[in-house]
Amino acid sequence: DVTINGAVSQMYSEMAGRHRAQPGTIQIINTAVLKASECKRDHVLEMHNSELKYPVIRKIPLVSKKLRTTFKARRPMTFVR
């Protein structure tokens, strides 16, 4: 979410996860929309690449009960080319 409201809710979640901060104890002083050249943090800068690619994971139908095994010799294939 790239809106101000989305950024504030993400900030509350990050502060709760990283620092165990309660929402009532966080005071927001200022909000602003930054240009890409003004960003400083690494986890934000790595999202500026326009050629990002994410794996496409497709659901695999379940195998029937008589053919299903507890242990498998190879890993499941989660993508189809």
Secondary structure as UniProt FT lines:
FT   HELIX           4..19
FT   HELIX           23..25
FT   HELIX           36..38
FT   HELIX           42..45
FT   HELIX           46..48
FT   TURN            50..51
FT   TURN            65..67
//
